[in-house]
Amino acid sequence: MRIDEIIAADGDPVFSFEFFPPKTEEGERNLYEALAALRALEPAFVSVTWGAGGSTREKTIEIVRNIRAAHGLEAMAHFTCVGATVEDLRGALDQMRAAGIDNVLTLRGDPPRGETAFVQTEGGLRYASELASLAVDGYDFCLVGACYPEVHPEAADRASDLAHLKEKVDAGVKVLITQLFFDNEAYFRFVEDARAAGIDVPIVPGIMPITNAEQIKRFTSMCGATIPAPLLDALDARKNDPEAVIDLGVAYATLQCAELLARGAPGIHFYTLNRSPSTRAILSALRLQRPWERRAGGEPALGALARRSAPHSAIAAIRSAIRPAIEPERCGCGTSSAAVAFTRATTAVVVRRAKRSLTPISAASRSQADRSTSAISRAPSMRIASRVVNPS
């Protein structure tokens, strides 16, 4: 089914996951294990990347075909211009059509490994908008495109970036997914600017749960995203405790997503890095709390934490905020013993992760952690996330 039709037809937000083609047999086993674990959360679709320089073209199409056939999930193939002529690109489109693929994410693509600048292949294409035009010429795919809340790193400014984005939409792109970001206000400002520029397709926020501090710094440096200084300080304070970094990442992403959904985002696209535990914990909590149902009430689902006189601790606040998890009849989970056990276990996981993330790593890092989390609480765009990171 086409992703634009899924978004239009579904009354609830659309959740989706991104995977990349593994290079080894062990990596492939890990991919399908993660996919099996996440399938229970009923994603609207999953996507599979194309690989640097189009290096995984055959593997991408094979995995997408297998996900659709063997797992019963809608799957989208990424598709780039890198290292390909127009003839090559048409051949790939023919393969995807023959495989029954309905959705294609059209991207210019990053330079091949070891190169710093994009170089147009002779007889190939230069822009994602050109690729979108090619993909609608004789094909019936739903085209999805990428966008940058903090401006594409190669764009001169926001205005020129939006102009290029408008060209993609005019060429046939029906849905946009953002690059990762950590400041929700950047997303909402971007959506407002995009609407003013005449871009009227759904804009789905892309979220990457932090699981490794150095890795996320590397990713953001490559794609032009920023890590707010208070969050960066909080990560540095936990740099010697990988588990604490994961705990902080889960807590931060959960409440980041809750605010996005409460303020009207059409869904969340999770960059999973072929791992499932963090994404499962985050999406389970969101599905149980359903912050999008608070839109009409004027208050984000977890925003009330800032005004409650009790409970005073962050842990008690989190437990209270996701209380529907231990009341299955309120969250539509049924009242069977299995449903009760599952929802209580989910609550326990989220609370336990948050509890560990609030524990100073060592006496030496206590002062730095306190300073960084205090700064997070003062950052206007992180009002909600600070309730978990900085207990009051």
Secondary structure as GFF3:
##gff-version 3
##sequence-region A 1 392
A	DSSP	alpha_helix	3	9	.	.	.	ID=ss1
A	DSSP	beta_strand	14	19	.	.	.	ID=ss2
A	DSSP	alpha_helix	25	39	.	.	.	ID=ss3
A	DSSP	beta_strand	45	48	.	.	.	ID=ss4
A	DSSP	three_ten_helix	52	54	.	.	.	ID=ss5
A	DSSP	alpha_helix	57	71	.	.	.	ID=ss6
A	DSSP	beta_strand	75	80	.	.	.	ID=ss7
A	DSSP	alpha_helix	86	98	.	.	.	ID=ss8
A	DSSP	beta_strand	103	107	.	.	.	ID=ss9
A	DSSP	alpha_helix	128	136	.	.	.	ID=ss10
A	DSSP	beta_strand	142	147	.	.	.	ID=ss11
A	DSSP	alpha_helix	158	171	.	.	.	ID=ss12
A	DSSP	beta_strand	173	180	.	.	.	ID=ss13
A	DSSP	alpha_helix	184	196	.	.	.	ID=ss14
A	DSSP	beta_strand	203	207	.	.	.	ID=ss15
A	DSSP	alpha_helix	213	223	.	.	.	ID=ss16
A	DSSP	alpha_helix	229	237	.	.	.	ID=ss17
A	DSSP	alpha_helix	242	262	.	.	.	ID=ss18
A	DSSP	beta_strand	267	271	.	.	.	ID=ss19
A	DSSP	alpha_helix	277	289	.	.	.	ID=ss20
A	DSSP	three_ten_helix	291	294	.	.	.	ID=ss21
A	DSSP	three_ten_helix	303	307	.	.	.	ID=ss22
A	DSSP	alpha_helix	314	321	.	.	.	ID=ss23
A	DSSP	three_ten_helix	323	326	.	.	.	ID=ss24
A	DSSP	alpha_helix	328	331	.	.	.	ID=ss25
A	DSSP	alpha_helix	337	357	.	.	.	ID=ss26
A	DSSP	alpha_helix	363	378	.	.	.	ID=ss27
A	DSSP	three_ten_helix	380	382	.	.	.	ID=ss28
A	DSSP	alpha_helix	386	389	.	.	.	ID=ss29
###
